[in-house]
């Protein structure tokens, strides 16, 4: 390995200009991307995206009031789940400062889009997601592979060998995607919990709590006021299930089933981000449905790059990785899901060591 690499325990931002370290591997690519204008803001694109989805959101609720007491409301519930997912993606983009040059404008855009439209706390997301970006798939650091309902590493699996936990972990690959239908409820609960945390130093915590709780309260009151209890519960459950599944299914292919990095392993920034990330082959439908996160490698290398430029950056990144001898992973959408299920089942059934992978072999080579 390169003796100038920094440790992954002390990760820095992609724009770090310290001498040595990962900069020597990343500077040329950054210069290419900047020269192509791919880091420039695309405000027109985002204004259009926000406008279209706000109009769709309003249109759904107009249809809701016109339709009244009908089981056809469940169609609107499913569509609402899809549209709310898009507000989650737009909040994600704003939180990464992709829309405006001003950090404050981006932060407030993220709070409104994610909080008022999707019911997600910006403060909670920022703390969790920033850790993920600094150390993706880093064992003991990345919260996305930490202890939870799903065991992503053999170390966690080893703690769940008996009782219901043991039964569950052996089947977690098959249960993973059905469980995503509960992710919407989980995200709302986590957002409220984080916004109520009095020890948090995140700014505007009470404002975010008001947005998230206020949105959820108004939503429930409207459903109960205009629909019988059974239909109201069905509408709420279906919308949350679609929202959780769409959001989770967009994030799952990005890193699940890619190499897990053991604590203390030294990696330069380029390898740290590329070798644990997976792209999903795009087209206009996939790009929209996944909020551009199918270009996960480019997003991790350039988190503040506007979503619509990620596809344009892909040829530059792929060519640079080939020159550096770094594997660049891209597969089809359903193939990516099969990899996720297979990985989770392998960890649960055979506790296969994820360190026995191309990452270690390539670094040794």
Long-range contacts (C-beta under 8 A, 24 or more apart in sequence): 1-266, 1-363, 2-268, 4-268, 5-266, 5-267, 5-268, 6-266, 6-268, 6-269, 7-264, 7-265, 7-266, 8-135, 8-138, 8-141, 8-261, 8-264, 8-265, 8-266, 8-267, 8-272, 9-135, 9-141, 9-263, 9-264, 11-134, 11-135, 11-269, 11-272, 12-134, 12-269, 14-269, 14-301, 14-302, 14-303, 16-269, 21-268, 21-269, 22-268, 22-269, 22-270, 22-272, 23-269, 24-268, 25-268, 25-269, 25-270, 25-271, 25-324, 26-268, 26-269, 26-270, 26-301, 28-320, 29-270, 29-301, 29-316, 29-317, 29-320, 32-316, 32-320, 33-302, 33-305, 33-313, 33-316, 36-312, 36-313, 36-316, 38-302, 38-305, 38-309, 38-312, 38-313, 39-302, 39-304, 39-305, 39-309, 40-306, 41-98, 41-99, 41-100, 41-101, 41-306, 42-306, 42-308, 42-309, 43-99, 43-100, 45-306, 45-307, 45-308, 46-90, 46-93, 46-98, 46-99, 46-306, 49-86, 49-90, 50-90, 50-113, 53-83, 53-86, 53-87, 53-90, 54-117, 56-83, 57-83, 57-84, 57-87, 57-117, 64-226, 65-226, 68-226, 69-226, 69-227, 69-228, 69-231, 71-231, 71-234, 73-227, 73-231, 73-235, 74-234, 74-235, 74-238, 76-235, 77-234, 77-235, 77-236, 77-238, 77-239, 77-242, 78-238, 78-239, 78-242, 80-239, 80-242, 81-184, 81-238, 81-239, 81-240, 81-241, 81-242, 81-243, 81-245, 81-246, 82-242, 82-243, 82-246, 84-117, 84-118, 84-119, 84-239, 84-243, 85-118, 85-242, 85-243, 85-246, 85-247, 85-250, 85-291, 86-288, 86-291, 87-113, 87-114, 87-117, 87-118, 88-114, 88-118, 88-120, 88-243, 88-247, 88-291, 89-250, 89-291, 89-292, 89-293, 89-307, 90-114, 90-291, 91-115, 91-117, 91-118, 91-120, 91-122, 91-125, 92-125, 92-129, 92-291, 93-291, 93-292, 93-306, 93-307, 95-122, 95-125, 95-126, 95-129, 96-303, 96-304, 97-304, 98-304, 98-305, 98-306, 98-307, 99-306, 111-204, 111-207, 111-208, 111-211, 112-211, 115-191, 115-208, 115-211, 115-212, 115-215, 116-211, 116-215, 117-215, 118-243, 119-187, 119-188, 119-191, 119-212, 119-215, 119-216, 119-219, 120-187, 120-188, 120-191, 120-212, 121-190, 121-191, 121-192, 121-194, 121-195, 121-208, 121-209, 121-212, 122-208, 123-194, 123-195, 123-200, 123-202, 123-203, 123-204, 123-205, 123-208, 124-190, 124-191, 124-193, 124-194, 124-195, 125-191, 126-202, 127-194, 127-202, 133-300, 133-303, 135-261, 135-272, 136-255, 136-272, 136-273, 136-276, 136-277, 136-300, 137-255, 137-258, 137-259, 137-260, 137-261, 137-276, 138-261, 138-263, 139-260, 139-261, 139-262, 139-263, 140-263, 141-263, 144-251, 144-255, 145-255, 145-260, 149-179, 150-176, 150-179, 150-344, 151-347, 151-348, 152-256, 152-260, 152-344, 152-347, 153-260, 153-347, 153-354, 154-347, 154-351, 154-352, 154-353, 154-354, 157-347, 157-348, 157-351, 158-351, 169-348, 170-348, 170-349, 171-345, 171-348, 172-344, 172-345, 172-347, 172-348, 173-340, 173-341, 173-342, 173-343, 173-344, 173-345, 173-346, 173-348, 174-341, 174-345, 176-252, 176-340, 176-341, 176-344, 177-245, 177-248, 177-249, 177-252, 177-337, 177-341, 180-244, 180-245, 180-247, 180-248, 180-249, 180-252, 181-240, 181-241, 181-244, 181-245, 182-241, 182-244, 183-243, 183-244, 183-245, 183-247, 183-248, 184-239, 184-240, 184-241, 184-242, 184-243, 184-244, 184-247, 185-240, 185-244, 186-244, 187-244, 187-247, 188-212, 188-216, 188-240, 246-289, 249-337, 250-289, 250-290, 250-291, 250-293, 250-294, 251-293, 252-336, 252-337, 252-340, 253-278, 253-280, 253-294, 253-296, 253-333, 253-336, 253-337, 253-339, 253-340, 254-278, 254-293, 254-296, 255-296, 256-339, 256-340, 256-343, 256-344, 257-339, 257-340, 257-342, 257-343, 257-344, 258-329, 259-354, 259-355, 259-357, 259-358, 259-359, 259-360, 260-354, 260-355, 261-359, 262-355, 267-363, 270-301, 270-321, 270-324, 270-326, 271-326, 271-363, 273-297, 273-300, 273-301, 274-300, 274-301, 274-317, 274-321, 274-326, 274-327, 274-328, 275-326, 275-327, 275-358, 275-359, 275-362, 276-359, 277-329, 278-329, 278-330, 278-331, 278-336, 278-339, 279-314, 279-328, 279-329, 279-330, 279-331, 280-330, 280-331, 280-332, 280-333, 280-336, 281-330, 281-331, 281-332, 281-333, 282-311, 286-333, 287-311, 294-333, 297-328, 297-329, 325-362, 326-362, 327-358, 327-362
